[in-house]
């Protein structure tokens, strides 16, 4: 599965949940995306939910930005737009350099989600795909 395919599919999942929550305020929607709630109510949103497993070891994990708007993608490399000191890289056998965001928790903090919130997840993620 390519990054672009994943982003497109994830945007559809996001949209479906937002449509279901249309009557909630922005803050209530953000709170809904708390990991503990999502693992109970949106089991198909993330493959890790079926194992009750988090993608990052964060006590209060918010899943609204499941994918980081600071992630950048090109034909040969993925990278971090801010060069987070918590990020890293690894290279695959085919020469592609992948951004390793394992130790970065920026997009999963509720303060960051609130600051960058839009009901249109694709709008938040618009700079990820580079040519």
C-alpha positions in Angstrom: 0.0 0.0 0.0 1.4 3.4 -0.9 1.3 6.5 1.4 -1.0 8.3 -1.1 -3.4 5.4 -1.2 -3.5 5.2 2.6 -4.1 9.0 2.9 -7.0 8.8 0.4 -8.6 5.8 2.2 -8.1 7.3 5.6 -9.7 10.6 4.5 -12.8 8.6 3.6 -12.9 7.0 7.1 -12.4 10.4 8.7 -15.2 11.9 6.6 -17.6 9.2 7.6 -17.0 9.7 11.3 -17.3 13.5 11.0 -20.6 13.1 9.2 -21.9 10.9 12.0 -20.8 13.5 14.5 -22.2 16.5 12.7 -24.2 17.6 15.7 -21.2 17.9 18.0 -19.0 21.0 18.6 -15.5 21.1 17.3 -14.1 20.4 20.8 -16.5 17.5 21.3 -15.4 16.0 17.9 -11.7 16.4 19.0 -12.5 14.7 22.3 -14.3 11.9 20.5 -11.0 11.0 18.8 -9.4 10.2 22.1 -7.7 6.8 21.7 -9.7 5.2 24.6 -13.0 6.2 22.9 -11.9 5.3 19.4 -10.8 1.9 20.3 -14.3 1.2 21.7 -16.4 3.0 19.1 -14.5 3.1 15.9 -12.6 -0.3 15.8 -12.2 -0.1 12.0 -10.6 3.3 12.0 -7.1 1.9 12.8 -5.8 -1.7 12.4 -4.1 -1.3 15.9 -7.4 -0.8 17.6 -8.3 -4.5 17.2 -5.3 -5.2 19.4 -6.0 -2.3 21.8 -2.6 -1.0 20.8 -1.4 2.6 20.4 0.9 3.8 17.6 2.8 6.0 20.0 3.5 5.5 23.7 1.5 8.5 24.9 -0.7 8.5 27.9 -3.4 10.8 26.4 -3.3 10.0 22.7 -5.6 11.9 20.4 -6.2 10.1 17.0 -7.7 13.0 15.1 -4.5 13.6 13.2 -3.7 9.9 12.5 -1.0 11.0 10.1 0.9 14.1 10.6 0.3 17.3 8.6 4.1 17.9 8.9 4.9 14.7 7.0 6.2 15.3 3.5 6.3 12.9 0.7 8.3 12.9 -2.5 9.2 10.2 -5.0 12.3 9.1 -3.2 11.9 10.2 0.4 9.4 11.0 3.2 10.5 13.6 5.7 9.4 16.0 8.5 8.6 19.6 7.6 10.0 20.8 10.9 12.8 18.2 11.3 11.5 17.2 14.6 14.2 16.2 17.0 12.1 13.2 17.9 12.0 11.9 14.3 14.5 9.7 12.5 14.9 8.0 9.1 15.5 4.6 7.8 16.3 3.4 4.3 14.7 0.4 2.6 16.4 -2.0 0.2 14.9 -0.2 -2.8 16.6 3.1 -1.7 13.5 4.9 -0.4 14.2 7.0 2.7 11.3 6.8 5.2 10.6 9.2 8.0 10.4 7.5 11.3 7.9 9.3 13.5 7.7 6.7 16.2 9.1 9.0 18.9 7.3 12.1 17.9 4.0 12.9 19.5 3.3 16.4 18.2 0.2 15.6 16.1 -1.4 13.5 18.8 -1.4 16.2 21.4 -4.9 17.7 21.9 -3.4 21.2 21.9 -1.9 20.6 18.5 -5.1 19.1 17.1 -7.1 22.1 18.4 -4.7 24.6 16.9 -4.8 22.9 13.5 -8.4 21.6 13.5 -10.6 21.4 10.5 -13.6 19.0 10.0 -12.0 18.5 6.5 -9.0 16.2 7.4 -7.9 16.5 3.8 -7.5 20.2 4.2 -5.2 19.7 7.2 -3.2 17.2 5.2 -3.0 19.1 1.9 0.8 19.7 2.1 1.8 16.1 2.8 1.7 15.0 -0.9 4.6 16.6 -2.8 5.5 16.2 -6.4 
